């Protein structure tokens, strides 16, 4: 019975995964357009960040869309397959759970944020601090 359940969910993921990716591409949000100096300042802050994710995970898609909407430059690392990224996630964050945002604090210590809503809230606060809404050149929905 356990094998049938596992097979069922693998089949569902195999069918829904590509559908989710296509929908994500078709409805991809436009990013905020900021003044060049504000965007550069934000890029400096986010250059040490990395998002550990699975390509077809709905919560990872939600997080990637927020990153794009906020016009942030954050490296994405696929942690689905066994490999270096998955091992880094396990060793640094303590668990294989995605999405996970690796953030370096001012002391150079890694902070691992889990939960899509927490990650998005953190990134929104960061964007608001570095480039306030009043300084944005235009907003593109």
N, C-alpha and C positions, 0 to 999 in steps of 0.2 A: 504493500500500500504506500509506503514511504517513497518508493521509486516512482510510482504513478503521480504522486503529488509533486515531487521534484520535476518530473518530466512536464507536467501540466504548466507549472510556473515558468520553466525555461521556455516553453513554447509561447506562452503569453508575452514574455519579455522579448522574444525574438520577433514577434509580430508588432507589438506596440512600440518597441524601441525606435525603429526607423520612422514610424508615424510621428512620434514625438519630435524627432530631429527635423523632419520636414516641416512640421508646424512651427517649430522654433525658428527655422530659417525664413519661412514665409512671413512670420509676424514679428520679426526681430525689431526691437525698439531702436529709435534714433537716440544718440547720446546728447547730453547737454553740451552746448558750445560755450566755452569760457574764454576769457581773455587769455592770451598766450602766456603771460607771466603766471597767472593763476593755475593754468593747466600744467606748466612746467613744475611749479611748486608741488602740485598734487602728484605728478609723476615721480618726483624725487621721494616723496613719502611712501608711495606704493611699490617702488621698485624692489623692495626686499620682501614683499608679500608673495605668497603662493597659495593657490586654491587647489586642494586635492579633491578630485571629483571622479565620478563615473560619467561617461558621455551621455547615457540615456536615463540617468536618475532624474526624476521629476524635480526633486529639491535642488539638485545641482543645476538643472536648467533654469529654475527660478533664480538662483543665485547668480549665474552667469548673465542672465537678462538684466538683473539689477546692476551688475558691474558695467554692462554695456550702456544702460540707461544713464548711469552716473559718469560715463566716459572715463573710466578708470583703467589704468594699464597694470593688470595683475596677471602674472604667469599662471597658467592652468597646468596641472599635472594629473595625468590619468593614473589612478590607483586601483583600477579594477583588476588588472592582470598582475600576477606575481612578478615582482621586479623591484628596481631601486626605489621608485616612488612609493610603492606600497610599503616597503620596508621602512622608509623614512617616516611615513605616516604612523606606523605602528610604534617605532622607537621614540619619535618626538611627541606624538599626541597620546600614545598609550592604547589606542584602539583603532581598528579598521572601521571607520564610520565616516561617511561623506554626506554632504560637503563639509570640508574642514579648511579653514583659512589659517595659514601660518603667518603670524605677525611678529615682527621684531620690535621690542620696546626700545626706549632710549638708552638702556644699558646693554643692548645687544642680546638680550634674553628672548628666546622664542616663546610666544604665547600661541596656543592652539585653540581656535574658536570652532565649536561645532554648532549645529542647528542653523538652518538657512535664515530664519528670522533674526537670530542674534548677529549673524554675519552681515546681513543687509543693514540692520540698524547701526552696527559699528561703522560700516562703510559710508552710510548716509551722514552720520555724525562727523566722520573724517572729512568728507567732501564739503560739508557745511562750514567746518572750521577753517579749512584751507582756502576755499573759494566761496565766500558767502553768496547767497542768491542774488543780492543786489549788484554784485560784480559780474554776473553772467552776461555775456553779450546777447544771446538769444536762447530761447527754449524751443526745442524741436520735439514734439510728442511722438 
